C-alpha cells in the first residue's frame, strides 16, 4: 500500500488550520504541514502522537484524527 494519498491528504488537512500540528514518531517531531517530513516519517505500523496548539486546535484535532483513521494510521491526539 502506498502512503502517498494519505500523506497528501494529511498535509492538506493540516494546512487548513492556523494551529501548529506536530506529529511525534518515536523521538522525531515532524511538522504535519510538511509533505517531505511526512514522506520520511509515515512508514508502516508505528504508533504516532499528534500535538496540536493554536487558536483552532479543537477543530484541527478532530479533522486530523479523522484523516489518520481513514488511512488506518494509528495516531493518538494528545490533549494537554
PyMOL Python script that loads the backbone (N, CA, C, O; Angstrom):
from pymol import cmd

cmd.read_pdbstr("""\
ATOM      1  N   UNK A   1       0.837  -1.201   0.000  1.00  0.00           N
ATOM      2  CA  UNK A   1       0.000   0.000   0.000  1.00  0.00           C
ATOM      3  C   UNK A   1       0.872   1.251   0.000  1.00  0.00           C
ATOM      4  O   UNK A   1       1.806   1.377   0.791  1.00  0.00           O
ATOM      5  N   UNK A   2       0.553   2.155  -0.887  1.00  0.00           N
ATOM      6  CA  UNK A   2       1.282   3.420  -0.943  1.00  0.00           C
ATOM      7  C   UNK A   2       0.658   4.412   0.021  1.00  0.00           C
ATOM      8  O   UNK A   2      -0.564   4.518   0.127  1.00  0.00           O
ATOM      9  N   UNK A   3       1.509   5.128   0.714  1.00  0.00           N
ATOM     10  CA  UNK A   3       1.008   6.137   1.641  1.00  0.00           C
ATOM     11  C   UNK A   3       0.885   7.506   0.990  1.00  0.00           C
ATOM     12  O   UNK A   3       0.542   8.480   1.661  1.00  0.00           O
ATOM     13  N   UNK A   4       1.166   7.598  -0.332  1.00  0.00           N
ATOM     14  CA  UNK A   4       1.178   8.913  -0.961  1.00  0.00           C
ATOM     15  C   UNK A   4      -0.129   9.665  -0.778  1.00  0.00           C
ATOM     16  O   UNK A   4      -0.130  10.849  -0.441  1.00  0.00           O
ATOM     17  N   UNK A   5      -1.248   8.971  -1.002  1.00  0.00           N
ATOM     18  CA  UNK A   5      -2.549   9.633  -0.868  1.00  0.00           C
ATOM     19  C   UNK A   5      -2.767  10.088   0.567  1.00  0.00           C
ATOM     20  O   UNK A   5      -3.287  11.177   0.805  1.00  0.00           O
ATOM     21  N   UNK A   6      -2.370   9.255   1.521  1.00  0.00           N
ATOM     22  CA  UNK A   6      -2.516   9.614   2.936  1.00  0.00           C
ATOM     23  C   UNK A   6      -1.682  10.847   3.259  1.00  0.00           C
ATOM     24  O   UNK A   6      -2.151  11.766   3.930  1.00  0.00           O
ATOM     25  N   UNK A   7      -0.436  10.860   2.774  1.00  0.00           N
ATOM     26  CA  UNK A   7       0.467  11.967   3.082  1.00  0.00           C
ATOM     27  C   UNK A   7      -0.072  13.279   2.530  1.00  0.00           C
ATOM     28  O   UNK A   7      -0.079  14.298   3.221  1.00  0.00           O
ATOM     29  N   UNK A   8      -0.521  13.246   1.285  1.00  0.00           N
ATOM     30  CA  UNK A   8      -1.048  14.468   0.672  1.00  0.00           C
ATOM     31  C   UNK A   8      -2.290  14.940   1.421  1.00  0.00           C
ATOM     32  O   UNK A   8      -2.438  16.129   1.702  1.00  0.00           O
ATOM     33  N   UNK A   9      -3.184  14.003   1.744  1.00  0.00           N
ATOM     34  CA  UNK A   9      -4.422  14.404   2.423  1.00  0.00           C
ATOM     35  C   UNK A   9      -4.150  14.924   3.832  1.00  0.00           C
ATOM     36  O   UNK A   9      -4.765  15.896   4.268  1.00  0.00           O
ATOM     37  N   UNK A  10      -3.227  14.276   4.542  1.00  0.00           N
ATOM     38  CA  UNK A  10      -2.880  14.726   5.898  1.00  0.00           C
ATOM     39  C   UNK A  10      -2.307  16.141   5.848  1.00  0.00           C
ATOM     40  O   UNK A  10      -2.695  17.006   6.633  1.00  0.00           O
ATOM     41  N   UNK A  11      -1.383  16.364   4.920  1.00  0.00           N
ATOM     42  CA  UNK A  11      -0.749  17.673   4.801  1.00  0.00           C
ATOM     43  C   UNK A  11      -1.762  18.749   4.404  1.00  0.00           C
ATOM     44  O   UNK A  11      -1.760  19.847   4.961  1.00  0.00           O
ATOM     45  N   UNK A  12      -2.624  18.426   3.441  1.00  0.00           N
ATOM     46  CA  UNK A  12      -3.632  19.399   3.000  1.00  0.00           C
ATOM     47  C   UNK A  12      -4.611  19.715   4.123  1.00  0.00           C
ATOM     48  O   UNK A  12      -5.019  20.864   4.295  1.00  0.00           O
ATOM     49  N   UNK A  13      -4.984  18.691   4.885  1.00  0.00           N
ATOM     50  CA  UNK A  13      -5.902  18.913   6.001  1.00  0.00           C
ATOM     51  C   UNK A  13      -5.254  19.816   7.042  1.00  0.00           C
ATOM     52  O   UNK A  13      -5.874  20.761   7.529  1.00  0.00           O
ATOM     53  N   UNK A  14      -4.006  19.520   7.377  1.00  0.00           N
ATOM     54  CA  UNK A  14      -3.295  20.318   8.386  1.00  0.00           C
ATOM     55  C   UNK A  14      -3.163  21.770   7.948  1.00  0.00           C
ATOM     56  O   UNK A  14      -3.243  22.686   8.766  1.00  0.00           O
ATOM     57  N   UNK A  15      -2.961  21.969   6.651  1.00  0.00           N
ATOM     58  CA  UNK A  15      -2.722  23.320   6.137  1.00  0.00           C
ATOM     59  C   UNK A  15      -3.961  24.216   6.203  1.00  0.00           C
ATOM     60  O   UNK A  15      -3.861  25.432   6.044  1.00  0.00           O
ATOM     61  N   UNK A  16      -5.127  23.610   6.439  1.00  0.00           N
ATOM     62  CA  UNK A  16      -6.356  24.408   6.565  1.00  0.00           C
ATOM     63  C   UNK A  16      -6.435  25.115   7.915  1.00  0.00           C
ATOM     64  O   UNK A  16      -7.283  25.986   8.106  1.00  0.00           O
ATOM     65  N   UNK A  17      -5.563  24.751   8.849  1.00  0.00           N
ATOM     66  CA  UNK A  17      -5.660  25.278  10.208  1.00  0.00           C
ATOM     67  C   UNK A  17      -4.488  26.201  10.518  1.00  0.00           C
ATOM     68  O   UNK A  17      -3.392  26.044   9.982  1.00  0.00           O
ATOM     69  N   UNK A  18      -4.744  27.162  11.392  1.00  0.00           N
ATOM     70  CA  UNK A  18      -3.670  28.066  11.814  1.00  0.00           C
ATOM     71  C   UNK A  18      -2.821  27.428  12.911  1.00  0.00           C
ATOM     72  O   UNK A  18      -1.671  27.816  13.114  1.00  0.00           O
ATOM     73  N   UNK A  19      -3.382  26.461  13.609  1.00  0.00           N
ATOM     74  CA  UNK A  19      -2.661  25.829  14.719  1.00  0.00           C
ATOM     75  C   UNK A  19      -1.384  25.158  14.247  1.00  0.00           C
ATOM     76  O   UNK A  19      -1.255  24.759  13.090  1.00  0.00           O
ATOM     77  N   UNK A  20      -0.452  25.048  15.170  1.00  0.00           N
ATOM     78  CA  UNK A  20       0.736  24.221  14.953  1.00  0.00           C
ATOM     79  C   UNK A  20       0.325  22.762  15.142  1.00  0.00           C
ATOM     80  O   UNK A  20      -0.277  22.410  16.156  1.00  0.00           O
ATOM     81  N   UNK A  21       0.650  21.917  14.166  1.00  0.00           N
ATOM     82  CA  UNK A  21       0.288  20.498  14.229  1.00  0.00           C
ATOM     83  C   UNK A  21       1.564  19.696  14.029  1.00  0.00           C
ATOM     84  O   UNK A  21       2.161  19.709  12.953  1.00  0.00           O
ATOM     85  N   UNK A  22       1.971  18.999  15.081  1.00  0.00           N
ATOM     86  CA  UNK A  22       3.245  18.296  15.057  1.00  0.00           C
ATOM     87  C   UNK A  22       3.003  16.821  15.338  1.00  0.00           C
ATOM     88  O   UNK A  22       2.290  16.461  16.274  1.00  0.00           O
ATOM     89  N   UNK A  23       3.610  15.973  14.510  1.00  0.00           N
ATOM     90  CA  UNK A  23       3.494  14.530  14.665  1.00  0.00           C
ATOM     91  C   UNK A  23       4.758  14.019  15.339  1.00  0.00           C
ATOM     92  O   UNK A  23       5.869  14.295  14.886  1.00  0.00           O
ATOM     93  N   UNK A  24       4.581  13.270  16.426  1.00  0.00           N
ATOM     94  CA  UNK A  24       5.721  12.649  17.079  1.00  0.00           C
ATOM     95  C   UNK A  24       5.743  11.176  16.707  1.00  0.00           C
ATOM     96  O   UNK A  24       4.780  10.444  16.937  1.00  0.00           O
ATOM     97  N   UNK A  25       6.858  10.758  16.131  1.00  0.00           N
ATOM     98  CA  UNK A  25       7.055   9.350  15.784  1.00  0.00           C
ATOM     99  C   UNK A  25       8.344   8.924  16.464  1.00  0.00           C
ATOM    100  O   UNK A  25       9.432   9.348  16.073  1.00  0.00           O
ATOM    101  N   UNK A  26       8.219   8.090  17.474  1.00  0.00           N
ATOM    102  CA  UNK A  26       9.357   7.729  18.309  1.00  0.00           C
ATOM    103  C   UNK A  26       9.999   9.013  18.818  1.00  0.00           C
ATOM    104  O   UNK A  26       9.353   9.751  19.562  1.00  0.00           O
ATOM    105  N   UNK A  27      11.256   9.313  18.447  1.00  0.00           N
ATOM    106  CA  UNK A  27      11.868  10.524  19.011  1.00  0.00           C
ATOM    107  C   UNK A  27      11.902  11.674  18.018  1.00  0.00           C
ATOM    108  O   UNK A  27      12.549  12.692  18.265  1.00  0.00           O
ATOM    109  N   UNK A  28      11.202  11.516  16.886  1.00  0.00           N
ATOM    110  CA  UNK A  28      11.214  12.569  15.870  1.00  0.00           C
ATOM    111  C   UNK A  28       9.934  13.389  15.935  1.00  0.00           C
ATOM    112  O   UNK A  28       8.851  12.868  16.200  1.00  0.00           O
ATOM    113  N   UNK A  29      10.086  14.674  15.690  1.00  0.00           N
ATOM    114  CA  UNK A  29       8.942  15.574  15.638  1.00  0.00           C
ATOM    115  C   UNK A  29       8.849  16.151  14.227  1.00  0.00           C
ATOM    116  O   UNK A  29       9.815  16.716  13.715  1.00  0.00           O
ATOM    117  N   UNK A  30       7.686  16.007  13.606  1.00  0.00           N
ATOM    118  CA  UNK A  30       7.515  16.391  12.218  1.00  0.00           C
ATOM    119  C   UNK A  30       6.381  17.407  12.119  1.00  0.00           C
ATOM    120  O   UNK A  30       5.309  17.202  12.689  1.00  0.00           O
ATOM    121  N   UNK A  31       6.614  18.493  11.400  1.00  0.00           N
ATOM    122  CA  UNK A  31       5.543  19.441  11.092  1.00  0.00           C
ATOM    123  C   UNK A  31       4.631  18.779  10.068  1.00  0.00           C
ATOM    124  O   UNK A  31       5.061  18.473   8.956  1.00  0.00           O
ATOM    125  N   UNK A  32       3.375  18.559  10.439  1.00  0.00           N
ATOM    126  CA  UNK A  32       2.460  17.809   9.588  1.00  0.00           C
ATOM    127  C   UNK A  32       2.149  18.570   8.288  1.00  0.00           C
ATOM    128  O   UNK A  32       1.679  17.978   7.317  1.00  0.00           O
ATOM    129  N   UNK A  33       2.410  19.867   8.279  1.00  0.00           N
ATOM    130  CA  UNK A  33       2.175  20.647   7.057  1.00  0.00           C
ATOM    131  C   UNK A  33       3.287  20.431   6.030  1.00  0.00           C
ATOM    132  O   UNK A  33       3.177  20.887   4.892  1.00  0.00           O
ATOM    133  N   UNK A  34       4.349  19.742   6.424  1.00  0.00           N
ATOM    134  CA  UNK A  34       5.476  19.477   5.534  1.00  0.00           C
ATOM    135  C   UNK A  34       5.328  18.104   4.890  1.00  0.00           C
ATOM    136  O   UNK A  34       5.461  17.078   5.557  1.00  0.00           O
ATOM    137  N   UNK A  35       5.052  18.091   3.585  1.00  0.00           N
ATOM    138  CA  UNK A  35       4.892  16.812   2.886  1.00  0.00           C
ATOM    139  C   UNK A  35       6.188  16.010   2.946  1.00  0.00           C
ATOM    140  O   UNK A  35       6.161  14.795   3.138  1.00  0.00           O
ATOM    141  N   UNK A  36       7.323  16.687   2.782  1.00  0.00           N
ATOM    142  CA  UNK A  36       8.605  15.983   2.809  1.00  0.00           C
ATOM    143  C   UNK A  36       8.827  15.310   4.160  1.00  0.00           C
ATOM    144  O   UNK A  36       9.264  14.161   4.217  1.00  0.00           O
ATOM    145  N   UNK A  37       8.531  16.014   5.237  1.00  0.00           N
ATOM    146  CA  UNK A  37       8.674  15.430   6.564  1.00  0.00           C
ATOM    147  C   UNK A  37       7.816  14.190   6.734  1.00  0.00           C
ATOM    148  O   UNK A  37       8.247  13.198   7.321  1.00  0.00           O
ATOM    149  N   UNK A  38       6.601  14.254   6.215  1.00  0.00           N
ATOM    150  CA  UNK A  38       5.702  13.107   6.326  1.00  0.00           C
ATOM    151  C   UNK A  38       6.217  11.919   5.517  1.00  0.00           C
ATOM    152  O   UNK A  38       6.131  10.776   5.966  1.00  0.00           O
ATOM    153  N   UNK A  39       6.758  12.189   4.316  1.00  0.00           N
ATOM    154  CA  UNK A  39       7.263  11.096   3.477  1.00  0.00           C
ATOM    155  C   UNK A  39       8.336  10.296   4.211  1.00  0.00           C
ATOM    156  O   UNK A  39       8.391   9.072   4.089  1.00  0.00           O
ATOM    157  N   UNK A  40       9.189  10.983   4.973  1.00  0.00           N
ATOM    158  CA  UNK A  40      10.281  10.278   5.637  1.00  0.00           C
ATOM    159  C   UNK A  40       9.833   9.640   6.949  1.00  0.00           C
ATOM    160  O   UNK A  40      10.574   8.850   7.534  1.00  0.00           O
ATOM    161  N   UNK A  41       8.633   9.972   7.418  1.00  0.00           N
ATOM    162  CA  UNK A  41       8.197   9.522   8.746  1.00  0.00           C
ATOM    163  C   UNK A  41       7.087   8.494   8.714  1.00  0.00           C
ATOM    164  O   UNK A  41       7.099   7.544   9.497  1.00  0.00           O
ATOM    165  N   UNK A  42       6.119   8.670   7.813  1.00  0.00           N
ATOM    166  CA  UNK A  42       4.942   7.807   7.818  1.00  0.00           C
ATOM    167  C   UNK A  42       5.262   6.476   7.158  1.00  0.00           C
ATOM    168  O   UNK A  42       4.825   6.203   6.040  1.00  0.00           O
ATOM    169  N   UNK A  43       6.023   5.659   7.854  1.00  0.00           N
ATOM    170  CA  UNK A  43       6.309   4.324   7.353  1.00  0.00           C
ATOM    171  C   UNK A  43       5.688   3.334   8.314  1.00  0.00           C
ATOM    172  O   UNK A  43       5.532   3.606   9.505  1.00  0.00           O
ATOM    173  N   UNK A  44       5.340   2.187   7.775  1.00  0.00           N
ATOM    174  CA  UNK A  44       4.412   1.269   8.370  1.00  0.00           C
ATOM    175  C   UNK A  44       4.410   1.082   9.864  1.00  0.00           C
ATOM    176  O   UNK A  44       5.447   0.984  10.520  1.00  0.00           O
ATOM    177  N   UNK A  45       3.195   1.036  10.369  1.00  0.00           N
ATOM    178  CA  UNK A  45       2.937   0.413  11.646  1.00  0.00           C
ATOM    179  C   UNK A  45       3.355   1.119  12.903  1.00  0.00           C
ATOM    180  O   UNK A  45       3.152   0.583  13.992  1.00  0.00           O
ATOM    181  N   UNK A  46       3.930   2.301  12.809  1.00  0.00           N
ATOM    182  CA  UNK A  46       4.278   2.989  14.052  1.00  0.00           C
ATOM    183  C   UNK A  46       3.023   3.519  14.725  1.00  0.00           C
ATOM    184  O   UNK A  46       1.992   3.722  14.083  1.00  0.00           O
ATOM    185  N   UNK A  47       3.128   3.736  16.021  1.00  0.00           N
ATOM    186  CA  UNK A  47       2.101   4.492  16.727  1.00  0.00           C
ATOM    187  C   UNK A  47       2.597   5.934  16.790  1.00  0.00           C
ATOM    188  O   UNK A  47       3.731   6.194  17.192  1.00  0.00           O
ATOM    189  N   UNK A  48       1.756   6.844  16.398  1.00  0.00           N
ATOM    190  CA  UNK A  48       2.141   8.250  16.349  1.00  0.00           C
ATOM    191  C   UNK A  48       1.369   9.030  17.401  1.00  0.00           C
ATOM    192  O   UNK A  48       0.283   8.638  17.828  1.00  0.00           O
ATOM    193  N   UNK A  49       1.970  10.153  17.806  1.00  0.00           N
ATOM    194  CA  UNK A  49       1.269  11.090  18.678  1.00  0.00           C
ATOM    195  C   UNK A  49       1.169  12.413  17.952  1.00  0.00           C
ATOM    196  O   UNK A  49       2.127  12.867  17.326  1.00  0.00           O
ATOM    197  N   UNK A  50       0.005  13.028  18.040  1.00  0.00           N
ATOM    198  CA  UNK A  50      -0.234  14.299  17.372  1.00  0.00           C
ATOM    199  C   UNK A  50      -0.401  15.378  18.430  1.00  0.00           C
ATOM    200  O   UNK A  50      -1.238  15.272  19.326  1.00  0.00           O
ATOM    201  N   UNK A  51       0.418  16.423  18.302  1.00  0.00           N
ATOM    202  CA  UNK A  51       0.370  17.545  19.238  1.00  0.00           C
ATOM    203  C   UNK A  51      -0.145  18.766  18.477  1.00  0.00           C
ATOM    204  O   UNK A  51       0.439  19.168  17.471  1.00  0.00           O
ATOM    205  N   UNK A  52      -1.240  19.354  18.962  1.00  0.00           N
ATOM    206  CA  UNK A  52      -1.870  20.473  18.266  1.00  0.00           C
ATOM    207  C   UNK A  52      -1.993  21.638  19.233  1.00  0.00           C
ATOM    208  O   UNK A  52      -2.535  21.499  20.330  1.00  0.00           O
ATOM    209  N   UNK A  53      -1.478  22.797  18.808  1.00  0.00           N
ATOM    210  CA  UNK A  53      -1.567  24.000  19.649  1.00  0.00           C
ATOM    211  C   UNK A  53      -1.960  25.177  18.781  1.00  0.00           C
ATOM    212  O   UNK A  53      -1.383  25.381  17.713  1.00  0.00           O
ATOM    213  N   UNK A  54      -2.926  25.947  19.222  1.00  0.00           N
ATOM    214  CA  UNK A  54      -3.265  27.150  18.475  1.00  0.00           C
ATOM    215  C   UNK A  54      -4.728  27.505  18.603  1.00  0.00           C
ATOM    216  O   UNK A  54      -5.480  26.856  19.330  1.00  0.00           O
ATOM    217  N   UNK A  55      -5.128  28.554  17.881  1.00  0.00           N
ATOM    218  CA  UNK A  55      -6.471  29.115  18.045  1.00  0.00           C
ATOM    219  C   UNK A  55      -7.590  28.186  17.581  1.00  0.00           C
ATOM    220  O   UNK A  55      -8.712  28.275  18.080  1.00  0.00           O
ATOM    221  N   UNK A  56      -7.296  27.292  16.627  1.00  0.00           N
ATOM    222  CA  UNK A  56      -8.336  26.383  16.142  1.00  0.00           C
ATOM    223  C   UNK A  56      -7.962  24.930  16.438  1.00  0.00           C
ATOM    224  O   UNK A  56      -8.261  24.022  15.662  1.00  0.00           O
ATOM    225  N   UNK A  57      -7.303  24.737  17.574  1.00  0.00           N
ATOM    226  CA  UNK A  57      -6.774  23.411  17.908  1.00  0.00           C
ATOM    227  C   UNK A  57      -7.861  22.341  17.992  1.00  0.00           C
ATOM    228  O   UNK A  57      -7.657  21.218  17.532  1.00  0.00           O
ATOM    229  N   UNK A  58      -9.005  22.677  18.571  1.00  0.00           N
ATOM    230  CA  UNK A  58     -10.045  21.643  18.736  1.00  0.00           C
ATOM    231  C   UNK A  58     -10.536  21.126  17.382  1.00  0.00           C
ATOM    232  O   UNK A  58     -10.676  19.920  17.179  1.00  0.00           O
ATOM    233  N   UNK A  59     -10.795  22.056  16.460  1.00  0.00           N
ATOM    234  CA  UNK A  59     -11.235  21.653  15.122  1.00  0.00           C
ATOM    235  C   UNK A  59     -10.124  20.879  14.417  1.00  0.00           C
ATOM    236  O   UNK A  59     -10.382  19.886  13.736  1.00  0.00           O
ATOM    237  N   UNK A  60      -8.900  21.337  14.584  1.00  0.00           N
ATOM    238  CA  UNK A  60      -7.766  20.680  13.925  1.00  0.00           C
ATOM    239  C   UNK A  60      -7.598  19.258  14.446  1.00  0.00           C
ATOM    240  O   UNK A  60      -7.362  18.338  13.663  1.00  0.00           O
ATOM    241  N   UNK A  61      -7.716  19.067  15.759  1.00  0.00           N
ATOM    242  CA  UNK A  61      -7.580  17.723  16.335  1.00  0.00           C
ATOM    243  C   UNK A  61      -8.612  16.777  15.751  1.00  0.00           C
ATOM    244  O   UNK A  61      -8.287  15.645  15.393  1.00  0.00           O
ATOM    245  N   UNK A  62      -9.858  17.234  15.653  1.00  0.00           N
ATOM    246  CA  UNK A  62     -10.928  16.379  15.131  1.00  0.00           C
ATOM    247  C   UNK A  62     -10.669  16.022  13.673  1.00  0.00           C
ATOM    248  O   UNK A  62     -10.814  14.866  13.277  1.00  0.00           O
ATOM    249  N   UNK A  63     -10.289  17.011  12.880  1.00  0.00           N
ATOM    250  CA  UNK A  63     -10.067  16.779  11.452  1.00  0.00           C
ATOM    251  C   UNK A  63      -8.874  15.859  11.234  1.00  0.00           C
ATOM    252  O   UNK A  63      -8.927  14.973  10.381  1.00  0.00           O
ATOM    253  N   UNK A  64      -7.801  16.055  11.991  1.00  0.00           N
ATOM    254  CA  UNK A  64      -6.601  15.246  11.817  1.00  0.00           C
ATOM    255  C   UNK A  64      -6.856  13.809  12.273  1.00  0.00           C
ATOM    256  O   UNK A  64      -6.419  12.863  11.619  1.00  0.00           O
ATOM    257  N   UNK A  65      -7.560  13.645  13.388  1.00  0.00           N
ATOM    258  CA  UNK A  65      -7.876  12.297  13.867  1.00  0.00           C
ATOM    259  C   UNK A  65      -8.679  11.543  12.807  1.00  0.00           C
ATOM    260  O   UNK A  65      -8.450  10.356  12.576  1.00  0.00           O
ATOM    261  N   UNK A  66      -9.625  12.244  12.162  1.00  0.00           N
ATOM    262  CA  UNK A  66     -10.462  11.610  11.154  1.00  0.00           C
ATOM    263  C   UNK A  66      -9.637  11.169   9.949  1.00  0.00           C
ATOM    264  O   UNK A  66      -9.844  10.074   9.424  1.00  0.00           O
ATOM    265  N   UNK A  67      -8.707  12.010   9.508  1.00  0.00           N
ATOM    266  CA  UNK A  67      -7.942  11.682   8.305  1.00  0.00           C
ATOM    267  C   UNK A  67      -6.934  10.556   8.595  1.00  0.00           C
ATOM    268  O   UNK A  67      -6.692   9.711   7.734  1.00  0.00           O
ATOM    269  N   UNK A  68      -6.354  10.542   9.783  1.00  0.00           N
ATOM    270  CA  UNK A  68      -5.471   9.426  10.138  1.00  0.00           C
ATOM    271  C   UNK A  68      -6.263   8.123  10.203  1.00  0.00           C
ATOM    272  O   UNK A  68      -5.804   7.089   9.719  1.00  0.00           O
ATOM    273  N   UNK A  69      -7.453   8.175  10.803  1.00  0.00           N
ATOM    274  CA  UNK A  69      -8.274   6.967  10.920  1.00  0.00           C
ATOM    275  C   UNK A  69      -8.685   6.456   9.545  1.00  0.00           C
ATOM    276  O   UNK A  69      -8.690   5.249   9.300  1.00  0.00           O
ATOM    277  N   UNK A  70      -9.026   7.369   8.656  1.00  0.00           N
ATOM    278  CA  UNK A  70      -9.448   7.000   7.310  1.00  0.00           C
ATOM    279  C   UNK A  70      -8.368   6.182   6.607  1.00  0.00           C
ATOM    280  O   UNK A  70      -8.670   5.263   5.846  1.00  0.00           O
ATOM    281  N   UNK A  71      -7.102   6.526   6.871  1.00  0.00           N
ATOM    282  CA  UNK A  71      -5.985   5.826   6.226  1.00  0.00           C
ATOM    283  C   UNK A  71      -5.391   4.739   7.128  1.00  0.00           C
ATOM    284  O   UNK A  71      -4.283   4.261   6.887  1.00  0.00           O
ATOM    285  N   UNK A  72      -6.134   4.358   8.159  1.00  0.00           N
ATOM    286  CA  UNK A  72      -5.717   3.275   9.059  1.00  0.00           C
ATOM    287  C   UNK A  72      -4.346   3.515   9.678  1.00  0.00           C
ATOM    288  O   UNK A  72      -3.541   2.594   9.814  1.00  0.00           O
ATOM    289  N   UNK A  73      -4.093   4.764  10.051  1.00  0.00           N
ATOM    290  CA  UNK A  73      -2.845   5.092  10.734  1.00  0.00           C
ATOM    291  C   UNK A  73      -3.155   5.260  12.210  1.00  0.00           C
ATOM    292  O   UNK A  73      -4.134   5.899  12.595  1.00  0.00           O
ATOM    293  N   UNK A  74      -2.301   4.674  13.016  1.00  0.00           N
ATOM    294  CA  UNK A  74      -2.533   4.628  14.457  1.00  0.00           C
ATOM    295  C   UNK A  74      -1.987   5.902  15.089  1.00  0.00           C
ATOM    296  O   UNK A  74      -0.778   6.028  15.285  1.00  0.00           O
ATOM    297  N   UNK A  75      -2.861   6.841  15.408  1.00  0.00           N
ATOM    298  CA  UNK A  75      -2.399   8.101  15.986  1.00  0.00           C
ATOM    299  C   UNK A  75      -3.204   8.398  17.249  1.00  0.00           C
ATOM    300  O   UNK A  75      -4.414   8.180  17.308  1.00  0.00           O
ATOM    301  N   UNK A  76      -2.493   8.899  18.250  1.00  0.00           N
ATOM    302  CA  UNK A  76      -3.143   9.384  19.462  1.00  0.00           C
ATOM    303  C   UNK A  76      -3.061  10.902  19.456  1.00  0.00           C
ATOM    304  O   UNK A  76      -1.971  11.465  19.351  1.00  0.00           O
ATOM    305  N   UNK A  77      -4.201  11.566  19.568  1.00  0.00           N
ATOM    306  CA  UNK A  77      -4.195  13.010  19.658  1.00  0.00           C
ATOM    307  C   UNK A  77      -3.996  13.380  21.123  1.00  0.00           C
ATOM    308  O   UNK A  77      -4.812  13.043  21.981  1.00  0.00           O
ATOM    309  N   UNK A  78      -2.902  14.077  21.391  1.00  0.00           N
ATOM    310  CA  UNK A  78      -2.538  14.409  22.756  1.00  0.00           C
ATOM    311  C   UNK A  78      -3.291  15.654  23.187  1.00  0.00           C
ATOM    312  O   UNK A  78      -3.228  16.685  22.518  1.00  0.00           O
ATOM    313  N   UNK A  79      -3.998  15.563  24.293  1.00  0.00           N
ATOM    314  CA  UNK A  79      -4.692  16.742  24.827  1.00  0.00           C
ATOM    315  C   UNK A  79      -3.983  17.156  26.090  1.00  0.00           C
ATOM    316  O   UNK A  79      -4.018  16.455  27.101  1.00  0.00           O
ATOM    317  N   UNK A  80      -3.335  18.309  26.022  1.00  0.00           N
ATOM    318  CA  UNK A  80      -2.629  18.816  27.206  1.00  0.00           C
ATOM    319  C   UNK A  80      -3.599  19.513  28.134  1.00  0.00           C
ATOM    320  O   UNK A  80      -3.198  20.009  29.187  1.00  0.00           O
TER     321      UNK A  80
END
""", "prot")
cmd.dss("prot")
cmd.show_as("cartoon", "prot")
cmd.util.cbc("prot")
cmd.orient("prot")
